[in-house]
Amino acid sequence: MRIRIISASVGIPLVLLAISIGFPGVVVLATFAGVIAGIEIHLMMSSESHFSGSVRIVSIVMGPTLLAAMSSWIARSDRISSEQLPVTLVIIFTLGLLLRGVSTLRRKSAQTSDWVFWIFAAYVGLALAHAPLLVGMDSGRELIVMAIVTTFLVDTTAMLVGVYAGRSRLAPTISPKKSWEGAIAGVVAGILTGMAIDAALGISFTTFTAAMLGGLLAVTAVLGDLYESWIKRKAGVKDSGKLIPGHGGMLDRLDSVVPCLMVVYWTAVWSGL
């Protein structure tokens, strides 16, 4: 626990510094996170994978990185509106995955299980691509803080309730420690946190929207956590990496936050912020 606290005391100020800087700081942070996440995904893939050489390294490592950086460049240069960008990235990356699959159809040694990691890499990169777009909004800094703080409180509440009152396992084969009691408590915490942060930071959501967003962030955080846990089960590892002492890898810290960036962004766009 001591090591976890020390790591958090270093990491949290760095994240807050990047957010305070604004667009450039978040671009650097998202790109760095993309690089590390890509490396971790590459290392989790089986060494027997058909794409075990330089092709896989470049594709997996640079995929999330390029998606995060591309969103910054396109949005900043006004080549496409920020509202259209995520959909465009989905199309581009889906076509890339399709072409990758077609190229291996005649290779009997190709492992279909590799798709699990390639799709996960696309998901991570696409989610990270929303961070620069989010901070570029009028209330961008406040919205990113809302995503991070809400996710942190949801995770903490779910963990504590799960430890002391958890009886019904949520997903025993994927993450045995998670419980329905903890998940429900996390949703309640998310709703309350969403309304509190909206009021404290003056984000201008309606009370109903802030509450719904908080609850949706809680559900999204749980699903993001379970998705990454499932990937680790497929890879046969406990942690995605060893970058952060006491916490594991970059993906272990981003699993809940990353999908919440997308939820906050699209809620803000829908609300006209």
N, C-alpha and C positions, 0 to 999 in steps of 0.2 A: 504493500500500500504506500509506503514511504517513497519508493521509486516512482510509482504512478503519480503521486502528488508533485514530485520534483519535475517530472517530465511535463506535466500539465502547466506548472508554473512558468516553464520556458515556452511551451507551444502556444498557450493562450495569448500572451502579450504579442507574439509575432503575428498571429492571426488578426488581432485587434489593430496592430500597426498597419498591416496591409489594407485593412478596411478603412482606416482613417486616411491613408494616402489616397484612396479612391481607385479609379480605373487602372492606373499603372500598377499599383500594389496588388490588386486582385488578379490582374493578368499574370503577373510573376508567380503569385501563389498558386493559381489554377494550373499554370503550365508546369511548375515544379511538382505539384501533386500528380499531374498526369504522367510525368516521367517516372516517378517512383512507383505509382500504381501499375504502369505498364511493365516495369521490371519485375514487380512482384507477381503479376499474372504470368509472365513468361517463366519465372522460376517454379511456379506451381504446376505448370503443364508437364506432362510426362516426358522424360528424356527419350522415350521411344517414339515420340510423335514424329510424323513424317516431316513436319516443318520444324525440326530441331536446330537448324542452323541459322545462318544470318538472315534468311528471309523471315523466319518467325520472329526473331529478335527485333528486327526493324519494324515489322508490321504491328506486333503486339505492343512494343514499347512506345513507338511513335504514334500509334493510333489515337490513344487518349490525349497525348500531348498536342498533336496537330489539330484535333477537334477543339480543344480548349483555346489554342492560339488562333485558329481560323475564325472562330466566332468574334474574337476581339478585333481582328484585322478587318473583317467584312463589315461589322457594325460601325467601327470607327471611321471607315472610309465611305460610309453611306452607300455601299454597293447593293445593299439589300436592307429592308427594314428589320428591326430587331424582332418584331412580331412574327415575321416570316422565317427567320433564320433557323430556329430549332426544327421546323418541319423540313426545311431544305437539307439540313444536316442528316436527318433521319433517312431521307431519300438517297443522299449520296452514300451514306455508310451501308444502307441496305443493299444498294447496287454493288458496293465493294464486296460485301459478304457473299452475294450471289455469284459474282465473278470468281471469287475464291473457290466456291463450291464447284462451279462448272469446271474449273481448271483441274480438279482432282477426281472427276467422275471416272476416268479410265485407269486410275491408279488404285489397284487392289489393296495396297498397303496403307492407303489413307484411313485415318481413324475418325469415325464420326464423333467420338467423344471430344475431339478438339474443338468442335463447334461451341461447346459449353463455354470455353474460355474466350473464344473469339467474340461471341455475342456479349459476354460479360465485359470485355474490353470496350466494345462499342457503347454499351450502356454507361460505363464509367466516364468515357470521353464525352458522350452526349450530355450527361448530367453536369459535368464540369464546365462545359461550354456555356451553361446558363449563368455562371457566376459573374463574368464580365458584363453580360447583358443586364443582369440584375442591378449591379452597382452603378450602371449608367443611367438608371431611372432617377426621377426627381427625389424619391425617398429611398434610393438604392442602398445606402449604408444602413439605414434603419431596417430595411427588409432583410438584408443578409444577417444582421444581428438577431432579428426575429427568428430566422430559420435556425441559426446555430444555438441560441439560448433555449428555444422551445425544444429542440431535439435533445439537448443536454438534460433538461429537466424531465423530459419524458423518459429518457433512458434511465436516469437516476431513480425516478419514482417507480418505474416498472421493476428495476432491479431490487430495490429495498422491499417493496411489497411482495415480490416474488420470493425473496429470501425468508421473510417473516410470516407471510400468510399464503404463499403459493401452494396450492393443492392439485390443481388440474394442469397437466402439462400442455403447453400450446403446440409444440412441434417436437415431440420426444426424439424422433429419429434425426432431426437436423440440429436442434439446439435444446438439449435436455433441461437446461436451467430456466428456460422461459416458461411462464405460466399464464393462464388466462386471467387470473386475478391481477397479475402485474401489468398485463396488456391493457386491461380495462382501467386500472388506476392511471396508467400512462395516458390514456385518451382523456380522462378527466383532467389530469394535469396539463395536457396540451390545450384543452379548451380554455382553462383558467389563465394559462400563460399567454395564449394568443390575445385574449382580451386585455390583459394587464400590460403587455408590451405595446399593443396598439395605442392604449390610452397614455402610457408613459412617454412614448417616443413621438406621438402625434402623427401616426402613419396615415390616418384618415380613412381607414376601413370603417364600415358600419359595425356596430356591436355584433350583429348577427354574423356578418362575414368574417370578422376576427375570430369569433367562437368556432365557426365552421372550419376556418383555416387551421386553427389550433388543433382541432380534432383530427382533421385530415393529415396534418403533419405528424401527429402521433401514430396514426395507422401506417403512414408511409415510412416512418422511421423503423417501425417494427418489421415491415416487409423488406426494407432495405437491409436490415440486419440479418434477417433470415436468408435472404438471397446470397449474401456474402458467406454466411455459414454453410449454405448448401454447396457453394463453390469450393470451400475449403474441405468439405467432406469428400467431394469428388476428387480433390487433389491429395487427400489423405494427410493433411497438415492441420495443426492446431491454430497457428497464427499465419497471417499472410506474409509476414516478414519479421525483422528484428530491429527496424529503424528506430522505434520509440521504446525505450526501456520501460518495462512494466505494462506496456500497452499492446505491443506487437508491431505490426506493420502499418503502413499508411492506410491501406484499405480497411484495416481493423478500426481505424479512427474515423474513416470517411463513410463507412457502410450505411450509417443512418442519416448523415448530413447531406450527402450527395443527392439522393433523390428528392430531398426536401427543397433543394434549390430550385428544381423544376416546378414543384408545387407552388412555391411562393411567387415565382416569376409569372406563371400563367394566371394565378389568382389576381396578381397586381394588374396584368394586362386586361383581364376580364373586368376588373373593377375600374378601369380607366385611370389608374394612378400614373 
